[in-house]
Amino acid sequence: MAKSAARKQREKLAREGKRNPELNRSIFAFADMRQRTTKTRAEKLNQQKHKRSLSYQSDDGLFYLRAKLAVII
């Protein structure tokens, strides 16, 4: 890969004992700032899919629990 003119200039300054401008960069220059704040369509569909599959099990469990408590009391 070829070196850019800016990179050559930075290396030349470092060889001459001057400050390298790369040292002035913030830590945020290397961080990936493209994080999603909302869920994607695929994530929303996946969440809904799992909600539907578990809903019928919890209804039966609550009904059975109430009937069981009523019989004990």
N, C-alpha and C positions, 0 to 999 in steps of 0.2 A: 504494500500500500504506500502511496506517495505521501510525503509530508506537505502540509499546507504552508503557505508563506508566513502565516501568523505563528505557526508552531516553530518554524525555522527561526523566526525573530525571537521568540521566547527562549529557545535553546541558546541562541547567540548571547542574549542578555545574561543568562545564567552562567555561561562560560566566562563572560567578562567580569563576573562577580557582582552584578547588579541583581536587584530583586526580581524574582520570577513572578509575573502577573498571575500565574495559576494559584499561587499561595493566597491571593486576595479573594478567591472564590469562596462563597458561602457553602455551608454544608447542604443547603437546600438546592444547590446547583446539581448535585448528584442524586437527589431524591426524585422518585417518580411522583410528580404532583398531579397525575391524571387519575386519581382515585374516583370511583363512582360513588355518588351520594345516594342514589336511588337504585332499587333493584332492577335488573334487566327483565325483559319479558319472560325469558326462560326461567329465571329464578322465581318469578311470581307464579308461573304455571306449576312449577315443581312444588312450591309451598302449598298451593291449593290442592294439588293431587294428593299429597300426604294428609292434608286435613280431611278430605273426603273419605279416605280409606280408614281412618281411625274413628270417625264420628259415630258409626253404628255400634262399635264395641263399647264406647263409654255410656251410651244410652242404656244398653242392656245391663251394664254393671250397676248403674245408679238405681234402676228399677228393681233389680234383684236385691240390692242392699236395703232398700226401703221396705220391701216385702218381708225380708228376713228380720228386720228390726221390729216390724209390726207383729210378727208371730212370736217373737221372744218376749215382748212386753205384754 
